[in-house]
Amino acid sequence: MPRKSKNRATALAAPAPGIPGWVLGVGALGVLWAITRKKEGAVSDEPKPVIYSDNNPDKQKAVEPGSIKTMQIFGDSQMEVLGPPLVRGLAAKGITASYVFNRGWTLSNYENRDTYNTGSASNKPGMPNDLKLGHITADAVMVQLGTNEANSADASGKPTPPSAGQLDNQYKRLRVLIGNRPLIWVGPARFGTAAAFPSNAAVLNRVNRPEALAVADSIRDLADSYGFKFIDSREFVTSGWYDGIHFNTSVYTTWASGILARL
């Protein structure tokens, strides 16, 4: 049997009637160059997804359309009312979701405690492991956090919102706990003013300080750096409070719709 490589070279080099040999020779070289380049990865018919790099293991992988079938949601007190319409909306998109809410909690609380106080499955301590960071079995994770970070204070009442560097460290800890699952971070909504809600003036004065308002901006910057999805609730949840922090029930339906529209 003749060698395939010899037959291939002959077929490429043999001139057709009426066509100069040098034309076919140039064309053959072009074909061989394209084949070589494609094998090297320089030519590709399919876009390459973003992957973790050795020097940035915290960067989120690209999400394939339709790859998310289940989702675990972690939130603060807002999720107590936001959770039901959000879960219903995700179900309409073909995603089965469950949520956990803990009043007054921050991301650091979720990262450092193994027993949660409240949630969609139970309002008692001792939640199922698959509803805890570090034990997640869902395809993706959503966190709705940032309000209590903005409201952080020490025992004397002095505001202590986390800095951009502290939030960066918390994100890296979160990434260790959830692995390479896609992350969606829903940031805090806008806050009311102390003048409008004088009974809650201490909290509202604290969360409206520049360094507290910067918490949401820092989370957005983390999303830009690490590639996870950030939904800025301040863009579409701007009124309807009953205490300057929490909202009337109808607003949570609007909030859930805004989240779903931005996924």
C-alpha positions as CSV (number, residue, x, y, z in Angstrom):
1,M,0.0,0.0,0.0
2,P,1.4,3.4,-0.9
3,R,2.2,5.8,1.9
4,K,-0.6,8.3,2.6
5,S,1.7,11.2,3.1
6,K,3.2,10.7,-0.4
7,N,-0.2,10.5,-2.0
8,R,-1.3,13.6,-0.2
9,A,1.7,15.6,-1.3
10,T,1.3,14.4,-4.9
11,A,-2.4,15.3,-4.9
12,L,-1.7,18.8,-3.6
13,A,1.2,19.4,-6.1
14,A,-0.3,18.0,-9.3
15,P,-1.4,20.9,-11.5
16,A,-4.9,20.7,-13.1
17,P,-5.1,21.3,-16.9
18,G,-4.8,25.0,-17.8
19,I,-3.8,26.1,-14.3
20,P,-0.2,27.1,-13.6
21,G,1.5,24.9,-11.1
22,W,2.7,27.8,-9.0
23,V,-0.9,28.9,-8.4
24,L,-1.8,25.5,-7.0
25,G,1.4,25.5,-5.0
26,V,0.6,28.7,-3.3
27,G,-3.0,27.5,-2.6
28,A,-1.7,24.3,-1.1
29,L,0.6,26.2,1.2
30,G,-2.4,28.3,2.3
31,V,-4.4,25.2,3.1
32,L,-1.6,23.7,5.1
33,W,-1.0,27.0,7.0
34,A,-4.7,27.2,8.0
35,I,-4.7,23.5,9.1
36,T,-1.6,24.1,11.2
37,R,-3.0,27.3,12.8
38,K,-6.3,25.6,13.6
39,K,-4.5,22.8,15.4
40,E,-2.5,25.4,17.3
41,G,-5.7,27.0,18.5
42,A,-5.2,30.3,16.6
43,V,-8.1,29.6,14.3
44,S,-11.4,28.4,15.9
45,D,-15.0,28.1,14.9
46,E,-16.2,28.2,18.5
47,P,-15.6,30.9,21.1
48,K,-13.5,29.7,24.0
49,P,-15.1,30.0,27.5
50,V,-13.3,31.9,30.2
51,I,-11.4,29.5,32.4
52,Y,-9.6,29.8,35.7
53,S,-6.0,30.8,35.2
54,D,-3.1,29.7,37.4
55,N,-2.5,33.3,38.6
56,N,-6.2,34.1,39.3
57,P,-7.9,31.0,40.7
58,D,-10.8,33.1,42.1
59,K,-12.0,34.2,38.6
60,Q,-15.4,32.7,37.7
61,K,-15.8,30.4,34.8
62,A,-18.0,31.3,31.9
63,V,-21.6,30.0,32.3
64,E,-22.9,27.8,29.5
65,P,-26.5,28.7,28.6
66,G,-29.0,26.3,30.2
67,S,-26.4,24.8,32.4
68,I,-28.0,26.0,35.7
69,K,-30.8,23.8,36.8
70,T,-30.6,24.3,40.5
71,M,-29.7,27.3,42.7
72,Q,-29.1,28.0,46.4
73,I,-29.8,31.5,47.6
74,F,-28.4,33.1,50.8
75,G,-29.9,36.4,52.0
76,D,-30.5,38.8,54.9
77,S,-33.9,39.9,56.2
78,Q,-34.9,41.2,52.8
79,M,-34.9,37.6,51.5
80,E,-37.7,36.7,53.9
81,V,-40.2,38.5,51.6
82,L,-38.1,38.6,48.4
83,G,-37.5,34.8,48.4
84,P,-41.0,33.5,47.4
85,P,-41.5,35.6,44.3
86,L,-37.8,35.1,43.3
87,V,-38.1,31.3,43.6
88,R,-41.3,31.3,41.6
89,G,-39.7,33.4,38.9
90,L,-36.6,31.1,38.7
91,A,-38.9,28.1,38.4
92,A,-40.5,29.7,35.4
93,K,-37.0,29.9,33.9
94,G,-36.5,26.1,34.6
95,I,-34.3,26.7,37.7
96,T,-35.3,25.0,41.0
97,A,-34.2,27.2,43.8
98,S,-34.3,27.3,47.6
99,Y,-33.4,30.2,49.9
100,V,-32.0,30.9,53.3
101,F,-32.6,34.2,55.1
102,N,-31.0,35.4,58.4
103,R,-32.0,38.7,59.8
104,G,-29.0,41.0,60.4
105,W,-26.5,38.7,58.8
106,T,-23.6,39.6,56.5
107,L,-21.5,37.4,54.2
108,S,-19.0,37.0,57.0
109,N,-21.8,35.5,59.2
110,Y,-22.6,32.9,56.6
111,E,-18.9,32.1,56.1
112,N,-18.1,31.6,59.8
113,R,-21.2,29.9,61.2
114,D,-22.2,26.3,60.5
115,T,-25.7,26.6,62.1
116,Y,-28.2,29.1,60.6
117,N,-31.1,30.5,62.5
118,T,-33.7,30.9,59.9
119,G,-34.5,29.9,56.4
120,S,-37.0,28.6,53.8
121,A,-36.7,25.1,55.1
122,S,-36.8,25.8,58.8
123,N,-36.9,28.7,61.3
124,K,-35.0,26.7,63.8
125,P,-31.3,26.0,64.3
126,G,-29.8,23.0,62.5
127,M,-30.6,23.4,58.8
128,P,-29.9,20.7,56.2
129,N,-26.3,20.6,55.1
130,D,-27.1,21.4,51.5
131,L,-28.4,24.8,52.5
132,K,-25.1,25.8,54.1
133,L,-22.0,27.3,52.5
134,G,-19.4,24.6,52.1
135,H,-22.1,21.8,51.7
136,I,-23.9,23.1,48.6
137,T,-25.1,20.7,45.9
138,A,-26.8,23.2,43.7
139,D,-25.5,24.2,40.3
140,A,-25.2,27.9,41.2
141,V,-25.2,30.2,44.2
142,M,-26.9,33.6,44.7
143,V,-26.2,35.9,47.6
144,Q,-28.4,38.9,48.4
145,L,-26.2,40.7,50.9
146,G,-24.7,44.1,51.6
147,T,-27.3,45.9,53.7
148,N,-26.0,44.7,57.0
149,E,-22.4,45.3,55.8
150,A,-23.3,48.9,55.3
151,N,-25.0,49.0,58.7
152,S,-22.0,47.4,60.5
153,A,-21.0,49.1,63.8
154,D,-19.0,48.3,66.9
155,A,-20.3,47.9,70.4
156,S,-20.1,51.7,70.9
157,G,-22.2,52.3,67.8
158,K,-19.2,53.5,65.7
159,P,-19.8,52.6,62.0
160,T,-17.5,49.8,60.8
161,P,-18.5,49.0,57.2
162,P,-16.0,46.6,55.5
163,S,-13.4,48.1,53.3
164,A,-12.8,47.1,49.7
165,G,-9.9,45.0,50.8
166,Q,-12.0,43.2,53.5
167,L,-14.7,42.5,51.0
168,D,-12.1,41.1,48.6
169,N,-10.9,38.7,51.3
170,Q,-14.5,37.7,52.1
171,Y,-15.2,37.0,48.4
172,K,-12.1,34.7,48.2
173,R,-13.3,32.8,51.3
174,L,-16.7,32.5,49.7
175,R,-15.1,31.1,46.5
176,V,-13.3,28.5,48.5
177,L,-16.6,27.4,50.1
178,I,-18.7,27.3,47.0
179,G,-16.0,26.0,44.6
180,N,-16.3,27.0,40.9
181,R,-20.1,27.3,40.9
182,P,-21.5,30.4,39.2
183,L,-22.1,33.2,41.6
184,I,-24.8,35.9,41.4
185,W,-24.5,38.7,43.9
186,V,-27.6,40.8,44.4
187,G,-26.5,44.1,46.0
188,P,-28.5,46.2,48.5
189,A,-31.4,48.5,47.4
190,R,-31.4,52.2,48.0
191,F,-32.0,53.4,51.6
192,G,-34.5,55.9,52.8
193,T,-33.5,59.0,54.8
194,A,-33.5,59.7,58.5
195,A,-35.7,62.7,57.9
196,A,-38.4,60.5,56.3
197,F,-38.1,57.8,58.9
198,P,-37.1,59.5,62.2
199,S,-37.9,56.4,64.3
200,N,-35.1,54.6,62.5
201,A,-32.7,57.6,62.3
202,A,-29.7,56.0,63.9
203,V,-29.6,53.1,61.3
204,L,-30.4,55.4,58.4
205,N,-27.7,57.9,59.3
206,R,-25.2,55.0,59.5
207,V,-26.1,53.4,56.1
208,N,-26.1,56.7,54.3
209,R,-22.6,57.6,55.2
210,P,-20.2,57.7,52.2
211,E,-18.2,54.7,53.4
212,A,-21.4,52.7,53.9
213,L,-22.8,53.6,50.5
214,A,-19.4,52.5,49.0
215,V,-20.0,48.9,50.0
216,A,-22.2,48.2,47.0
217,D,-19.7,49.9,44.7
218,S,-16.9,47.7,46.1
219,I,-19.0,44.6,45.4
220,R,-19.5,45.8,41.9
221,D,-15.8,46.3,41.5
222,L,-15.2,42.7,42.8
223,A,-17.6,41.5,40.1
224,D,-15.6,43.3,37.4
225,S,-12.4,41.9,38.7
226,Y,-13.5,38.3,39.3
227,G,-16.1,37.8,36.7
228,F,-19.2,36.9,38.8
229,K,-22.6,38.5,38.1
230,F,-23.5,41.5,40.1
231,I,-27.0,42.9,40.1
232,D,-27.2,46.5,41.4
233,S,-30.5,46.7,43.1
234,R,-30.0,50.5,43.6
235,E,-30.9,50.9,39.9
236,F,-34.5,49.7,40.2
237,V,-35.5,49.5,43.9
238,T,-35.6,53.1,45.0
239,S,-38.8,53.7,47.0
240,G,-41.6,52.0,48.9
241,W,-39.9,51.5,52.3
242,Y,-41.9,51.2,55.5
243,D,-38.8,51.9,57.7
244,G,-36.2,53.2,55.3
245,I,-34.5,49.8,55.0
246,H,-37.4,47.3,54.4
247,F,-40.1,47.5,51.9
248,N,-43.9,47.1,51.4
249,T,-44.7,43.7,50.1
250,S,-45.4,44.8,46.5
251,V,-41.9,46.2,46.2
252,Y,-40.4,42.8,46.8
253,T,-42.3,41.5,43.8
254,T,-40.8,44.3,41.7
255,W,-37.4,43.6,43.1
256,A,-37.6,39.9,42.2
257,S,-38.7,40.8,38.7
258,G,-35.7,43.1,38.3
259,I,-33.4,40.4,39.4
260,L,-34.9,37.9,37.0
261,A,-34.7,40.3,34.1
262,R,-31.0,40.8,34.7
263,L,-29.9,37.2,35.0
